[in-house]
Amino acid sequence: MFDADARMVKKLPWLVFFAMTFAGAFKISGFPYYWCLYFVCSLCMLLVTFYLAYMCERYTNFVLITLCASSYSLVYLLSSLSYLLLKKNLGFGMIEAVMVGMGPMLVIGAVFILIYFTKSSFLPFEITGRRVAARGFKVKENGGLFGVFIGITTLAGGFFMKSVGSFNGGVVSIVLGTVIWVFLLVRLRHIIRGIRTLRLQERGMPIPYTFMRIDEIREARSRWWMGRLLKWVGTLRTSA
């Protein structure tokens, strides 16, 4: 994600999309119009995925959207499991269970916002002209770890939600999942703060920052049929 090549630019947004739709498939029981909301959100995320994988050239957009969307998949599972335990094991009503069950979401969201708006002590990026990549980041060694973590936590969380039979086990899973994700955000704190710094710098730039490997990404997108299709649609809109 932080020094994306063409392969990662294409696969990571789709991995995040499937993680989010998989997590959302675990319906909050008793929530009215849930499936309507689910399909609308899935459609919106599908459009975002097309943009990230086949059109996006703005580095800060790609990193920030992917990071937030991937965080949502785990946060939703943790909050859904909290809701399930509160409603079934403690007899909470739907509204009370939803409000209390949002605890993991509020904790992780608060940590992310606190990190994002904290001043960065240094900029962990290599900048060449308009091109950006994280310093010391190796795509082959580290690029897939974030995506693998998304998939594993989403899959494990989903199966646990389906088969949980212990209140104590559920509480441990919620606390552990929240702690792990907060730890990951803390580990990425310099990157997250650096993204905000780049976005502030972009305000005074005529053209925003792009990927360090943008030539490779553009060349690959010109070969992908979806990339060519979206580019053609874009030319039609421009000509109109």
Secondary structure, DSSP 8 states (H G I E B T S, - for coil): -TT--HHHHHHHHHHHHHHHHHHHTS--TT-TTHHHHHHHHHHHHHHHHHHHHHT---HHHHHHHHHHHHHHHHHHHHHHHHHHHHHHTS---HHHHHHHHTHHHHHHHHHHHHHHTS--SS--EEEETTEEEETT--HHHHHHHHHHHHHHHHHHHHHHHHH---HHHHHHHHHHHHHHHHHHHHHTHHHHHHHHHHHHHHTT-SS--EETTHHHHHHHHHHSHHHHHHHHHHHHHHH-
